[in-house]
Amino acid sequence: MILITEFMNQNAVENLKKKYNVTYDKNLADHQETIPALMKNAQAIIIRNRTQITEELLKISTELLCIGRLGVGLDNIDLEACKKHNITVYPATGANTNSVVEYVLTTALVLLRGSYNRFDEMVSGKWPREKSSGNEIAVFDNRFSALSIVSQDIINIQDISTEQSYGKCEVISYTSDHNASFKSLKINL
């Protein structure tokens, strides 16, 4: 049996149900105390960030073979206990890369324009166009502006940013992954 304790795309759930016995309740993470009873027959559990996988839970999960983690981060999973119980953890590495890059770039653009600080004026019906103009990336006399992105995870800025089109900009990206190379590229951002 596969236990899914948090939101998952319904089509993905239906595809799993075609091949496996699946118990899906997107609200189980809100009721952690009910999860142990369901774990006794679970061979796999798919979670997000709210479900806590502890040593105590793993002790009673005698059939559990693996944990699927949707999203980023493993801080809600006792990785040492998983190792001790021979349970494989499958993180969704890179699954939300596009979303993270879009968020970072959008936030940088909003902050660059200063429009974030103009929220109250806009809500009151004013449009502070002059105060929010002049800092666009594409306004710098066709020179390249620089946007630096530092990441602890592997985020392939080149792949994502070349798909976007906001004007010319140099993206300098760095990751702490020692296998990845430092990238500086001129792209249409």
C-alpha positions in Angstrom: 0.0 0.0 0.0 1.1 3.5 -0.8 0.1 6.2 1.7 -0.1 9.8 0.5 -0.5 12.3 3.4 -0.6 15.6 1.7 -1.7 17.3 -1.5 -0.6 15.6 -4.7 -1.7 16.1 -8.3 -5.0 14.2 -8.8 -3.9 12.8 -12.1 -0.7 11.4 -10.5 -2.8 9.8 -7.7 -5.1 8.2 -10.2 -2.2 6.8 -12.2 -0.7 5.3 -9.0 -4.2 3.8 -8.2 -4.1 1.9 -11.5 -1.1 -0.1 -10.4 -1.1 0.0 -6.6 -3.3 0.1 -3.6 -3.3 3.8 -2.6 -4.6 5.5 0.4 -4.8 9.3 -0.3 -5.9 11.9 2.2 -4.4 15.4 1.6 -5.4 16.4 5.2 -3.6 13.6 7.1 -0.6 15.9 7.8 -3.1 17.9 9.9 -3.8 14.8 12.0 -0.3 13.3 12.6 -1.7 11.1 15.3 -3.7 9.1 12.8 -0.7 8.3 10.5 0.9 5.5 12.6 -2.2 3.2 12.3 -2.1 3.6 8.5 1.7 2.9 8.4 1.5 -0.8 9.5 0.7 -2.0 6.0 2.4 0.8 4.0 5.3 -0.1 1.7 5.7 3.5 0.6 4.7 6.9 1.9 4.5 10.1 -0.2 4.7 13.3 1.8 5.4 17.0 1.5 6.8 19.3 4.2 4.2 18.9 7.0 4.2 15.1 7.6 6.9 14.2 10.2 8.8 11.0 9.6 10.3 10.1 13.0 12.2 7.2 14.4 9.1 6.2 16.4 7.0 6.1 13.2 9.6 4.1 11.4 9.7 1.5 14.2 6.1 0.6 13.6 6.3 0.8 9.8 7.6 -2.7 9.4 6.6 -3.0 5.7 7.9 0.4 4.7 10.5 0.4 1.8 10.7 4.0 0.7 9.6 7.6 1.3 8.8 9.9 -1.6 9.3 13.6 -0.7 7.3 16.1 -2.9 8.9 19.5 -2.9 12.2 20.7 -1.5 13.9 19.9 1.8 14.2 16.8 4.0 14.1 18.5 7.4 10.9 16.7 8.3 12.4 13.3 7.7 14.8 11.6 10.2 17.3 10.5 7.6 19.5 8.7 10.1 16.5 6.6 11.3 15.7 5.9 7.6 19.2 4.7 7.1 19.1 2.5 10.2 15.8 0.9 9.0 17.0 0.5 5.4 14.4 2.9 4.0 15.2 4.7 0.8 14.2 8.4 0.6 13.4 9.7 -2.8 13.5 13.5 -2.8 12.0 15.4 -5.8 15.3 16.9 -6.7 14.9 19.6 -9.3 11.1 19.1 -9.5 10.3 22.7 -8.7 13.4 24.3 -10.3 11.3 26.3 -12.8 9.1 27.6 -10.0 12.1 28.6 -7.9 13.9 30.4 -10.7 10.7 32.2 -11.8 10.1 33.3 -8.2 13.7 34.5 -7.8 13.7 36.4 -11.1 10.3 37.9 -10.5 11.2 39.0 -7.0 14.4 40.6 -8.3 12.5 42.4 -11.0 9.8 43.7 -8.6 12.5 44.9 -6.1 14.5 46.5 -8.9 11.6 48.6 -10.1 10.6 49.6 -6.6 7.0 48.7 -7.2 6.8 46.6 -4.0 7.1 49.8 -2.0 4.3 51.4 -4.0 1.6 48.9 -3.0 -0.3 51.3 -0.7 -0.4 54.0 -3.4 -1.7 51.5 -6.0 -4.4 50.1 -3.7 -5.6 53.6 -3.0 -6.1 54.2 -6.7 -3.0 56.1 -7.5 -0.5 54.8 -10.2 3.0 56.0 -9.2 4.3 55.4 -12.6 7.2 57.9 -12.4 8.4 56.6 -9.1 8.3 53.0 -10.4 10.0 53.6 -13.7 13.6 53.9 -14.9 15.0 50.9 -13.2 13.8 48.3 -15.7 16.5 45.9 -16.9 15.9 46.7 -20.5 16.4 50.5 -19.9 20.1 50.5 -19.4 21.1 51.9 -22.9 21.3 48.4 -24.3 24.1 47.6 -21.9 23.9 44.4 -20.0 22.8 44.7 -16.4 24.0 42.0 -14.0 21.7 39.7 -12.0 23.6 37.5 -9.6 22.0 34.4 -8.3 23.6 32.3 -5.5 22.0 29.0 -4.8 22.6 26.2 -2.3 20.8 23.8 -4.6 21.4 22.9 -8.2 19.4 25.4 -10.2 20.2 25.6 -13.9 19.7 29.2 -14.5 20.9 29.0 -18.1 18.1 26.5 -19.1 15.4 28.5 -17.4 16.4 32.0 -18.2 17.0 31.4 -21.9 13.3 30.6 -22.1 12.3 34.0 -20.7 12.3 37.3 -22.6 12.5 40.5 -20.5 15.4 42.2 -22.2 19.2 41.8 -22.2 20.9 41.0 -18.9 23.9 39.1 -17.7 23.0 36.4 -15.3 25.8 35.3 -13.0 24.8 32.1 -11.2 26.7 30.2 -8.6 25.8 27.0 -6.8 27.5 25.3 -3.8 27.4 22.0 -5.8 31.1 21.3 -6.3 30.3 19.3 -9.5 28.6 22.3 -11.2 30.6 24.9 -12.9 30.4 28.6 -12.3 28.3 30.2 -15.0 28.3 33.7 -16.4 26.3 34.2 -19.6 24.6 36.9 -21.5 21.0 36.0 -22.2 17.7 37.4 -23.1 16.0 37.7 -19.7 
